[in-house]
Amino acid sequence: MYASREDIGYDFGDDSKAGSKPIKPNPNIDGGWAWMIVLSSFLVHILIMGSQMALGILNMEWLEEFNQSRGLTAWVSSLSMGITLIVGPFIGLFITMCGCRKTAIIGGILNALGWILSAYASNVHFLFLTFGVTAGVGSGMVYLPAVVMVGQYFQKRRALAQGLSTTGTGFGAFLMTGLLKYLCREFGWRNAMFIQGAISLNLCVCGALMRPLSHKDVNEKCVVRSNSENNQAKALSHSAETLKSNGVLSEETDKKEEATNEEVLDSVKHIETKGKSRSGKSMYGLLILKTASQLTITVRKGFGIWYSSYFGAASLFTNRVFVAFIIWALFAYSSFVIPFIHLPEIVKQYNLSSQNNIFPLTSIIAIVHIFGKVILGIISDLPCISTWNVFLMANVTLVTCILTLPLMQTYISLAVICALIGFSSGYFSLMPVVTEDLVGTKHLANAYGIIICANGISALLGPPFAGWIYDITHKYDFSFYICGLLYLVGILFLFIQPYIGKKQPREKSTEEEQV
């Protein structure tokens, strides 16, 4: 993530230089307030992701209320889930200019407003705007800062911290499902959404907990990576160094911007000095002018950094491994969502409803998913283990389960496959860690925004595509096979690209040329 006035990220420079000057570690890194950040992110996942996984209850109420087709009504939930992730790159711009704390608080207000306005919906199209767009954008403005802040505060325990925070999704699915069922039964779905909107205001509290790291914290921060983390860095070195060699903005551009900014502020101060003899009204006008000038400078600089990350010389898309990561993300999320859609049909087709009612297969996925995130996070943080390799192995296990699930016809075999799906899908907690290893913490906000945007496209289009395949073939098998094969292609990109990048020669630095 880029450094702003409020948020300061890590600066992973040359390890040799960092090692030559021992720096006193900050107690808030991997400890102290860092665990409050984990708590904040955990609550965000409960209130946002947990609520979205429980939207099936409201979907039934909307079908009964508005008498529309299932396909049209399902787009309300799909829009909310998809937009939450798709807006990631644009939320990165807000984070660059305003910081994580302000972005999350504004997003919490917007999300609550979307829930409350949806209580007065007169048709499904009204819900598209209020719940799908408004609440979806608000959710995205809280979700991305929650992930980025955990990456800022943790160095050695990043995978474990991300795993603990994202377990809120599983807990939230259970809590919000029961809560929405109770509220709809006792007060009706409209009042239920109004109450849920009031509960969503707690997202503002979560945002307030996202205390930015101060400049003093950055100076005291220890940025030396352990030798074990270099195992994956060797395979990804070329792509990461390509991005570092380009930089966010050139030094000349920075100097020009600083000179321009100083001229603007000096002119404002000069006017302010002359205006001291004027009336209080004039001084008030000068204060507004000064504030507006500073805001304009901040917005212009933030937009320049954001634009350079996507379209400039320092574009993230010059990182070949990161591009492969995006291709993988386009297919990954739909493969995780599809079992939730087709499992009821599978159970009904194989006459397993009585066993499934005792312990639903979807509940097995959700419960094991919680443990998978924590356990994979702990394993990834071990000194001798590469996070990248754990991430790849979990993906291989998941795609294998997706391709073999249609072959299982008994409840026990389906339960085993569902448990493996839940555990291996715990790699979602490693996504921010892998992204940070690829591009660095300075670029984490924008890079992870792109990744979750790709996941959002997958979440938005995956379920309708699977339903379309089912309507044509009248079988769930082909949906698993097609999505599984596409998912496998994305995984192959992850396997191949790091080694292609590794073979390419690295550009020599200025110091090396002088030598």
C-alpha positions in Angstrom: 0.0 0.0 0.0 1.2 3.4 -0.8 2.2 5.7 2.1 -0.4 8.5 2.7 -0.7 11.1 5.4 -2.5 8.6 7.6 -1.3 5.2 6.6 2.3 4.2 6.4 3.2 0.8 5.0 6.3 -1.3 5.2 9.3 -0.5 3.1 10.9 -3.7 2.0 14.2 -2.4 0.6 17.5 -4.1 0.2 17.9 -6.7 2.9 21.6 -6.1 3.0 21.2 -2.5 3.8 18.6 -3.2 6.4 20.8 -5.7 8.0 23.7 -3.4 8.2 21.8 -1.0 10.4 20.0 -2.8 13.2 16.7 -1.1 14.0 14.7 -1.4 17.2 11.5 -3.4 16.4 8.2 -1.7 17.1 6.1 -3.5 19.8 3.0 -2.9 17.6 4.5 -5.1 14.8 3.4 -8.7 15.4 2.0 -7.7 18.8 0.4 -5.0 20.8 -2.2 -3.0 18.8 -1.7 -5.5 15.9 -4.1 -7.9 17.6 -6.7 -5.2 17.9 -6.4 -4.9 14.1 -7.0 -8.7 13.8 -10.1 -8.3 16.0 -11.3 -5.4 13.9 -10.8 -7.4 10.7 -12.5 -10.5 12.3 -15.6 -8.4 13.0 -15.6 -7.0 9.5 -15.7 -10.5 8.0 -18.5 -11.4 10.3 -20.6 -8.4 9.4 -19.9 -8.3 5.7 -18.9 -11.8 4.4 -21.0 -13.6 7.0 -24.1 -11.6 6.1 -23.6 -12.2 2.4 -23.4 -15.9 2.9 -26.7 -15.8 4.7 -28.6 -13.9 2.0 -30.4 -17.1 0.9 -32.9 -16.4 3.7 -33.7 -12.9 2.4 -33.8 -14.3 -1.2 -36.7 -16.5 -0.3 -38.5 -13.6 1.2 -37.9 -11.5 -1.9 -39.3 -14.3 -4.1 -42.5 -14.4 -2.1 -42.9 -10.7 -1.9 -42.2 -9.6 -5.5 -43.2 -12.7 -7.4 -40.3 -12.4 -9.8 -38.3 -15.2 -11.5 -35.6 -16.9 -9.5 -32.9 -15.8 -11.9 -33.8 -12.1 -11.7 -34.2 -12.2 -7.9 -30.9 -14.0 -7.5 -29.1 -11.1 -9.1 -29.7 -9.0 -6.0 -27.5 -11.2 -3.9 -25.1 -11.7 -6.7 -24.7 -8.0 -7.3 -24.0 -7.4 -3.6 -21.3 -10.1 -3.4 -19.7 -9.2 -6.8 -19.6 -5.4 -6.3 -18.0 -5.8 -2.9 -15.0 -7.3 -4.6 -15.1 -5.7 -8.0 -14.7 -2.2 -6.6 -11.4 -3.2 -5.0 -9.1 -1.2 -7.4 -11.2 2.0 -6.9 -11.1 1.5 -3.2 -7.4 1.4 -3.4 -7.6 5.1 -4.7 -9.5 6.1 -1.6 -7.0 4.3 0.7 -4.1 6.1 -1.0 -5.7 9.5 -0.5 -7.6 9.1 2.8 -6.1 6.1 4.5 -7.7 2.9 5.7 -9.4 4.3 8.8 -11.5 7.0 7.0 -12.3 4.8 4.1 -13.6 2.0 6.4 -15.8 4.5 8.4 -17.3 6.0 5.3 -17.9 2.4 3.9 -19.6 1.4 7.2 -22.1 4.3 6.9 -22.7 3.5 3.2 -23.3 -0.2 3.9 -25.8 0.6 6.7 -27.6 3.1 4.4 -27.9 0.4 1.8 -29.5 -2.1 4.2 -31.9 0.6 5.6 -33.0 1.9 2.2 -33.7 -1.7 1.1 -36.3 -2.1 3.8 -38.5 0.3 1.8 -38.0 -1.5 -1.6 -41.1 -1.7 -3.8 -39.6 -4.0 -6.4 -36.6 -6.1 -7.2 -35.0 -3.3 -9.4 -35.1 -1.0 -6.4 -33.0 -3.6 -4.5 -30.5 -3.7 -7.3 -29.7 0.0 -6.6 -30.0 0.0 -2.8 -28.7 -3.4 -1.7 -26.7 -4.5 -4.7 -24.9 -1.3 -5.5 -25.1 0.9 -2.4 -24.5 -1.8 0.3 -22.1 -3.6 -2.1 -19.8 -0.5 -2.5 -20.0 0.2 1.2 -18.9 -3.4 1.9 -16.0 -3.1 -0.4 -14.8 0.1 1.3 -14.6 -1.7 4.6 -13.4 -5.1 3.4 -10.2 -4.0 1.6 -8.9 -1.8 4.4 -9.5 -4.7 6.9 -7.3 -6.9 4.9 -4.6 -4.3 4.1 -4.3 -3.2 7.8 -3.5 -6.8 8.9 -0.7 -6.9 6.3 0.7 -3.6 7.6 0.8 -4.7 11.3 2.3 -8.2 10.8 5.6 -9.3 9.5 6.5 -12.8 11.0 2.9 -13.9 11.7 1.2 -12.5 8.6 -0.4 -15.8 7.5 -1.6 -16.7 11.0 -3.1 -13.2 11.5 -4.9 -13.2 8.1 -6.1 -16.7 8.9 -7.6 -15.7 12.3 -9.2 -12.6 10.9 -10.8 -14.3 7.9 -12.4 -17.0 10.1 -15.0 -14.4 10.7 -16.6 -15.4 7.4 -17.4 -18.9 8.8 -18.6 -17.7 12.2 -20.6 -14.9 10.5 -22.3 -17.4 8.2 -23.6 -19.3 11.3 -24.5 -16.2 13.3 -26.1 -14.1 10.6 -28.1 -17.1 9.3 -29.7 -17.6 12.7 -30.1 -13.9 13.3 -31.8 -13.2 9.9 -34.1 -16.2 10.4 -35.2 -15.0 13.8 -35.7 -11.4 12.6 -37.6 -12.3 9.5 -39.9 -14.7 11.6 -40.5 -12.2 14.4 -40.5 -8.8 12.6 -40.8 -9.5 8.8 -38.0 -9.1 6.2 -38.4 -5.3 5.9 -37.8 -4.7 9.7 -35.1 -7.4 9.6 -33.2 -5.4 7.0 -33.7 -2.2 9.0 -32.3 -3.8 12.1 -29.4 -5.3 10.2 -28.6 -1.9 8.9 -28.3 -0.6 12.4 -26.1 -3.5 13.3 -23.9 -2.7 10.3 -23.1 0.7 11.8 -20.7 -1.3 14.0 -18.5 -1.4 10.9 -17.7 2.3 11.7 -16.4 1.1 15.1 -14.2 -1.5 13.3 -12.9 1.2 11.1 -12.0 3.5 14.0 -9.9 0.6 15.5 -7.7 0.7 12.3 -5.2 3.0 13.9 -2.5 3.9 11.3 1.2 3.4 11.9 2.9 6.7 12.7 6.1 8.0 11.1 7.9 7.1 14.3 6.7 3.5 14.0 8.1 3.3 10.5 11.6 4.5 11.7 11.7 1.9 14.4 10.3 -0.9 12.2 12.5 -4.0 11.6 12.2 -4.9 8.0 14.7 -7.8 7.8 13.1 -10.9 6.4 14.0 -14.3 7.8 16.1 -16.7 5.7 13.1 -19.1 5.4 11.0 -16.6 3.6 13.6 -16.3 0.9 12.7 -19.8 -0.3 9.7 -18.5 -2.2 11.4 -15.1 -2.9 14.0 -16.9 -5.1 11.3 -18.3 -7.4 9.5 -14.9 -7.6 12.6 -12.7 -7.6 12.5 -11.4 -11.1 8.9 -10.2 -11.0 9.3 -8.5 -7.7 12.5 -6.8 -8.7 11.0 -5.6 -11.9 8.3 -3.7 -9.9 10.9 -2.4 -7.4 13.2 -1.2 -10.2 10.4 0.8 -11.7 9.3 2.4 -8.4 6.0 4.0 -7.8 7.0 7.4 -9.3 10.4 8.5 -10.5 12.4 10.7 -8.3 12.2 13.5 -10.8 8.4 13.4 -10.8 8.4 13.5 -7.0 10.7 16.5 -6.9 8.5 18.3 -9.4 5.4 17.6 -7.4 7.0 18.7 -4.2 8.2 21.9 -5.8 4.7 22.6 -7.1 3.1 21.8 -3.8 5.5 24.1 -2.0 4.7 26.9 -4.4 1.0 26.5 -3.8 1.3 26.4 -0.1 3.7 29.4 0.0 1.3 31.4 -2.0 -1.5 30.6 0.4 0.7 31.4 3.4 1.6 34.8 1.7 -2.0 35.6 1.2 -2.7 34.5 4.8 0.0 36.9 6.1 -1.4 39.8 4.2 -4.9 39.0 5.4 -4.0 39.2 9.1 -5.1 42.9 9.1 -8.4 42.1 7.6 -11.6 41.1 9.3 -12.4 37.7 10.8 -14.5 36.9 7.8 -11.6 37.3 5.4 -9.4 35.1 7.7 -12.1 32.4 7.6 -12.1 32.6 3.8 -8.3 32.2 3.7 -8.6 29.2 6.0 -11.1 27.6 3.6 -8.8 28.4 0.7 -5.8 26.8 2.5 -7.7 23.7 3.3 -9.0 23.4 -0.2 -5.5 23.8 -1.6 -4.1 21.1 0.7 -7.0 18.8 -0.2 -6.4 19.4 -3.9 -2.7 18.5 -3.5 -3.5 15.3 -1.6 -6.1 14.2 -4.2 -3.8 15.0 -7.2 -0.8 13.2 -5.6 -3.0 10.2 -4.6 -4.5 9.9 -8.0 -1.1 10.1 -9.6 0.2 7.2 -7.5 -2.9 5.2 -8.2 -2.8 5.8 -11.9 0.9 5.0 -12.1 0.3 1.6 -10.4 -2.2 0.6 -13.1 -1.2 2.4 -16.2 2.2 4.1 -15.7 5.8 2.9 -15.9 5.4 1.2 -12.5 2.3 -0.7 -13.5 1.6 -3.8 -11.5 0.8 -5.5 -14.8 4.6 -5.6 -15.6 4.8 -8.3 -12.9 4.3 -11.5 -14.9 3.6 -13.7 -11.8 1.1 -11.2 -10.6 -0.7 -11.3 -14.0 -0.8 -15.1 -13.7 -2.3 -14.6 -10.2 -5.1 -12.5 -11.7 -5.9 -15.1 -14.3 -6.1 -17.7 -11.4 -8.4 -15.4 -9.4 -10.9 -15.2 -12.3 -11.7 -18.9 -11.9 -11.0 -19.7 -8.3 -13.9 -18.2 -6.5 -16.7 -19.7 -8.7 -15.3 -23.1 -8.0 -15.7 -22.6 -4.3 -19.3 -21.2 -4.7 -20.6 -23.8 -7.0 -20.8 -26.6 -4.4 -23.1 -24.5 -2.3 -25.4 -24.1 -5.3 -25.5 -27.7 -6.5 -25.2 -29.7 -3.2 -29.0 -29.5 -2.5 -29.6 -31.0 -6.0 -27.1 -33.7 -5.4 -28.6 -34.6 -2.1 -32.1 -34.7 -3.6 -31.0 -36.8 -6.6 -29.3 -39.4 -4.5 -32.1 -39.6 -1.9 -29.8 -38.4 0.9 -32.1 -35.7 2.3 -32.7 -37.4 5.6 -29.0 -37.7 6.4 -28.3 -34.2 5.0 -31.0 -32.7 7.3 -29.1 -34.1 10.4 -25.8 -32.5 9.4 -25.9 -30.5 6.1 -23.0 -30.9 3.7 -22.7 -27.1 3.4 -22.3 -26.8 7.1 -19.4 -29.3 6.9 -17.7 -27.1 4.4 -18.2 -23.9 6.5 -17.0 -25.5 9.7 -13.9 -27.1 8.3 -13.2 -24.0 6.3 -12.7 -22.1 9.6 -10.1 -24.6 10.8 -8.5 -24.7 7.4 -7.7 -21.0 7.4 -6.1 -21.2 10.9 -4.1 -24.4 10.3 -2.8 -23.3 6.9 -1.8 -19.9 8.4 0.1 -21.6 11.1 1.9 -24.0 8.7 2.8 -21.1 6.3 4.4 -19.2 9.2 6.8 -22.1 10.0 10.5 -21.2 9.3 11.1 -24.1 6.9 7.8 -23.7 5.0 7.1 -21.6 1.9 3.8 -19.8 1.9 3.7 -20.0 -1.9 4.1 -23.8 -1.9 1.3 -24.1 0.8 -0.9 -21.9 -1.3 -0.3 -24.0 -4.5 -0.8 -27.4 -2.7 -4.1 -26.2 -1.2 -5.3 -25.1 -4.7 -4.4 -28.5 -6.2 -6.3 -30.3 -3.4 -9.4 -28.1 -4.0 -9.5 -28.5 -7.8 -9.1 -32.3 -7.3 -12.1 -32.3 -5.0 -14.2 -30.2 -7.4 -13.5 -32.6 -10.3 -14.1 -35.8 -8.2 -17.2 -34.6 -6.3 -19.7 -35.6 -9.1 -18.4 -39.2 -8.8 -19.4 -39.5 -5.2 -22.9 -41.0 -4.6 -23.0 -41.8 -0.8 -23.4 -39.4 2.1 -20.1 -40.5 3.7 -18.1 -40.0 0.5 -19.7 -36.6 -0.1 -19.0 -35.6 3.5 -15.3 -36.4 3.1 -15.0 -34.5 -0.2 -16.9 -31.5 1.4 -14.5 -31.6 4.4 -11.5 -31.5 2.0 -13.1 -28.6 0.1 -13.6 -26.7 3.3 -10.1 -27.3 4.5 -8.3 -26.6 1.2 -10.3 -23.5 0.6 -8.7 -22.1 3.7 -6.0 -20.8 1.3 -8.2 -17.6 1.0 -6.4 -16.4 4.1 -3.1 -16.8 2.3 -4.1 -14.6 -0.6 -3.1 -11.3 1.0 0.2 -12.8 2.1 1.1 -14.1 -1.3 0.1 -10.8 -2.9 2.3 -8.9 -0.5 5.2 -11.3 -1.3 4.7 -10.6 -5.0 4.5 -6.8 -5.0 5.5 -5.6 -1.6 3.5 -3.9 1.1 3.6 -0.5 -0.6 1.6 -1.9 -3.5 -0.6 -4.2 -1.4 -3.8 -2.1 -1.4 -3.9 -1.7 -5.2 -2.6 -5.2 -6.0 -5.0 -6.9 -3.6 -7.8 -4.7 -5.0 -7.2 -6.1 -8.4 -7.2 -9.7 -7.1 -10.5 -9.3 -5.3 -11.9 -7.6 -8.3 -11.1 -10.7 -10.4 -12.7 -12.8 -7.6 -15.8 -10.5 -7.8 -16.2 -11.1 -11.5 -16.0 -14.8 -10.8 -18.6 -14.5 -8.0 -20.9 -12.3 -10.2 -20.8 -14.5 -13.3 -20.0 -18.0 -11.9 -23.3 -18.9 -10.3 -25.4 -17.8 -13.3 -23.1 -19.7 -15.7 -23.4 -22.9 -13.6 -27.2 -22.5 -13.5 -27.2 -22.1 -17.3 -25.1 -25.3 -17.8 -27.6 -27.1 -15.5 -30.6 -25.9 -17.4 -29.1 -27.2 -20.7 -27.8 -30.5 -19.6 -30.1 -31.2 -16.6 -27.0 -32.5 -14.8 -24.8 -30.9 -12.2 -21.8 -32.9 -13.4 -20.8 -30.7 -16.3 -20.8 -27.5 -14.2 -18.2 -29.1 -11.9 -16.1 -30.4 -14.8 -16.1 -27.2 -16.8 -15.3 -24.9 -13.8 -12.8 -27.4 -12.4 -10.9 -27.5 -15.7 -10.9 -23.7 -16.0 -9.7 -23.5 -12.4 -6.9 -26.1 -13.3 -5.7 -23.8 -16.1 -5.4 -20.9 -13.7 -3.3 -23.1 -11.3 -1.0 -24.1 -14.1 -0.3 -20.4 -14.8 0.8 -20.1 -11.2 3.1 -23.1 -11.5 4.7 -22.0 -14.8 5.1 -18.2 -14.5 7.5 -18.0 -11.5 10.0 -20.2 -13.3 9.7 -18.3 -16.5 10.4 -15.0 -14.7 13.3 -16.6 -12.8 15.1 -17.5 -16.0 15.1 -13.9 -17.3 18.1 -11.8 -16.6 17.7 -9.1 -13.9 18.5 -5.5 -14.8 21.6 -4.2 -13.1 21.2 -1.5 -10.6 23.1 1.8 -10.7 25.4 0.7 -7.9 26.3 -2.5 -9.8 27.1 -0.5 -13.0 29.4 1.8 -11.1 31.3 -1.2 -9.7 
